[in-house]
Amino acid sequence: EWVKKSIEKNKKILVEKPAFLKLDHAKVIQEKISNKNLFFAEGYMYRYNPQIRKSLEIIKSRELGEIISMESSFCKNILTKKKLFFFEKNKKIDTYNRLFNKDLGGGCILDLGCYPTSFSLLIASMINGVNYRKFELKNVKKIINFTGVDIDAKAELCFDNSFTSKINSSFQNPLGSSTIIYCEKGNLLINNSWTGNTEVIKTINGKEELIKNKYEKNIYSYEINEISKNILEGKNEPSYPGVTIEETKVNTEILESWLNA
């Protein structure tokens, strides 16, 4: 609704993830902004952080060889709280809270799972000969709570029958936010993929190397500065590795497929 209103007023748009709940919505907006020649970006701020940019540089250099597969998670426990003597107690769920309200786009897939899917999409787009627009979800497992939303979900996201990413999201299982990208000669481990970390672990032929990335600013400032620069330069979409409207459309399709599987 508000993206449509912004387009009508010829406003440049930065919308927080996930931009849309349905593929049809994404298609409508893509057509509208194309006709209006307007800037549009979906706010996955992790794409602009130093550790992600450094990780992409390493992958592009091919020092790890060709990409084989990956695993990516965004999981945290928001359903229980610790009591005395390490006992846990279930939190009372507010059915009006957007996270647990199906009509408001609730559930762990849309709130957290959209990060692993969007990152998988980015890595798939880096592989020669792989069409990232062609995908299939396999081995989907979900747990639905009493409000009707998913609170735990996992799947294998296979692009073009070639590159597979194991994706996880959860409101109950504290698996963390790690991503590991497997390549021919080694792998790349990002322990905190989404909200920033100073370290990436690169492994080549069994030898580990710790790569530190210096953060001098609030992690959101990287996104703000880059998008501001794009707008001042007269661009209609964010510069790499920002999320373009085409990526947003494909990622929305992936999320919708995961929700409906």
N, C-alpha and C positions, 0 to 999 in steps of 0.2 A: 504493500500500500504506500509506504513512505518513499520507496524508491521510485514508484510511478509518479508520485507528486513532485519529487525532485526533478525528474525528467521533464515534466510539464513546465517547470519553472526554469529549465535550462541550467540546473545546478550540477556541478561536478560531484561525483559520488564516491564516498568511502563507506562501505557497509560492513558491519561486523559479521564474522562467520557464525553459523552458516548463512550465506546470503539468502538462500531460498529453501523452502521445505519440499518443493516439487519441481520436477524437471520442466513441466509446462511453464511454470513461472519464470524459470531461467531463460527459456527460449523466447518468451514474450519480451523480457527486459533486454536481451541481446539484440533483438530486432529494433526495439525502440531507441536504444542508445546509438545503434549504428545509423539509424535514420537522422538522429539529432547531432551526430558527431560529437558525443560527450565523453568525458573521462569517467571511467568506472573501475573501481578496485574493491576486492573483497579482503577484509582485514585479517589475514593470517600473519601476525607480526613476527612469528618465528622465522619466516623466510628472509627477513632482513638482518637477523642477528649475526654477529661475527662468526660464531661457531658453525652456523649452517653455511655461510658463504665460504668459509675455509674448507668445510667438508666437501662442498661442490667442486672447489678448486682441486682437491686431492683426487676426486673421482675423475674429473675431466683430464687430469694429467696422465691418467692410465698407468700410474706407477703401481696400482693394485691390479692392473689387468682389466679385463672385461667384467662387467657387473653380472652376477649370477642370480641372486635372490636377495630378499631382505625380510626383516621382521620389525614391526613398529607397534608401540603400545602407548595408550594414554589411559591409565587406570588409577583410581583412588577410591578409598573407602569413605563415603559420606553418609552411610546408613547406620553406623554404630559409633559409640564413643566409649573411651576407656573409663572404667570406674576403679575403685580401690582394689588392691591386690590383683591387678592385671585382668580383672573381669571386664567384659564388654556389655554394653546395654544398647539395645536398638533405639535409634532416634525416632521421634515422632515425625511422620511424614506429613507435610503440609500439601494437601491435594491441590491447592491453588497456586503453589510454587511452580514456575514454568518448567523446572527440571522434571517434575512428576506429573505434568499435565499434558496429555496427548494433543489436545487442541492447540496448545501453545508451543508445539514442537519439542516436547519433553523427551527424555531418554538419553542414555549414555552415547548412543550412536551419533546423534546430531550434536550433542554438546561436546563430546570428547573424541569420538571415533572419526569425526571429520578431519582431525589433524593427521592421523596415520594414513587415511585415504588420500589426502591432498599431498602428503610427502611421497607416498608411493607413486602417485601420478607424476610428480616432478622427476623422480628417479627413472621411471619408465620412459619419460620423454627424452632422457639422455642416452638411451640405448639405440644404436643404429639398427634400422630395420624393424623396430617395434612400433606398431600403431597403438598409441596409448588410448585412443578413442574406442578401441575394441577390447572389451574386458568380459570376464566371467567370474562370478563368485562361487566358490566351492567350500564344502565342509562348514557351512554356516551353523553356528550354535548361539542360541539366545536364551536369556532368562527374563521373563516378563513379570513385573510386580502387580499388586492388586489394583493399581491405578491404570494399568494397561500400557505402561511404557517399559522399554527395555532397560534393565539395570546391569546387564552383563552380556557382552556380545563379542564373538570372534569369527573370523572367516579367513579364507585364502583368496586373495585378489589376484587373478591371473590375467595379464595383459597379452592379447594377441597370441594366445596359446604358447607363450614364450617365457615371459618374466613373471614370477610369482612373489607376492608380498603377503606374509602372514600378519594380519591386523587384529588388534585387541582394544576393547574399550570396556570400562566397568565403573559402576558406582559402588561396588561392594568388595572388589578384589584389589588390594593395594599393590599391583604389579609394577607401578611406576610409569616412567615416561621415556624409556630407552628405545633407541633404534639401532639395529645392527645391519649393515650392508655387506653382503658376502660377495667377494670378487675372486678372480682366478688365483691371484697370488697372496691374498690375505683378506682382511676385513676392516671395517671402520665402525667403531662403537661410539655412539653419542648417548651418554647416560641420562642427560636431561635435555630432551629434544625440543621442548616447546617454550619453556620459560627462561631459558638461558643457563649456561654453565661455562666455566672457564676452560674446560678440558674436553678433548676428543682423543680417543685411543685408537691409534693406527697400528695394525698388526700385519707385517709382511714376513712370510716364511717363518712364522712362529716367533718373530722378534717384535716386541711391543715398543711403541714410541708414544709418549704423552705430548699432545700438542695443546699448548695453552693459548687462550684468546683473551686479550685484555678488554674488559668492559669499562668504559669511562662514563657512560651515560645510563639513564633509565632505559630499559630494554625496548620500550615502546617508541622511544625517540628516534631509533633507526628507521622504523617504518614511517614515522611522521616526516622526518627530514627527506627521505627518498621520494615519498609521494608528493611532498611540496615541490621538490625539484622537478618531478615529472610534469606537474601542473604548470609551473612557471615556464617550462620548456615547450608548452603547448601540446604535450602528448595526450592521447586518448586512452592509454592503458599504462599500467605500471611497468617499469623496466624490470628485466630479469634480475632475480628470480621471483618477483611479485606475481600474484595470481591474476591472470588475464580473464576476461569474461568467457573465453572458450574453455579454459581450465575450470572455471566455476561451473559451467554447464555440465562438463563431463563428471566433475566431482559430485555435483548434485544428483546426477544419474546413478552414480555408484552408491551414494547414500540411500537413495530411494530404493534401489535394488536390494541393499542390505536390510533395510527396514521391512521390506515386503517378502523377503526370502522365507 
